[in-house]
Amino acid sequence: MAQSFHLEVVTPVEKFFDGDADMVVVRTVDGDEAFLYDHIYTNAIIGKGPLKIRTEEEGLRHAHCEGGFVKVNESGVTVVAKVARWKTGDEE
């Protein structure tokens, strides 16, 4: 499995995810972007679309997020979104 990093996903009402991940994919205003361990430092505005989080324990989990930004630095990856929710089995 790939090397992990700290991932935090927060919304105005909750800490949606806080733990180790080895990949996160968010939809930025320029398209989907994946972040892995040791990614170059960056800031990007996120739009409305998929949020994918892969962990060693649970594998790939699918969510949806809307609005906000993603920040990558030495501490890991932080996603601040207006809305984030896990997808259920019947969602596309």
Secondary structure, 3 states (H helix, E strand, C coil): CCCCEEEEEECCCCEEEEEEECEEEEEECCEEEEECCCCCCEEEEEEEEEEEEEECCCEEEEEEEEEEEEEEECCEEEEEEEEEEECCCCCC
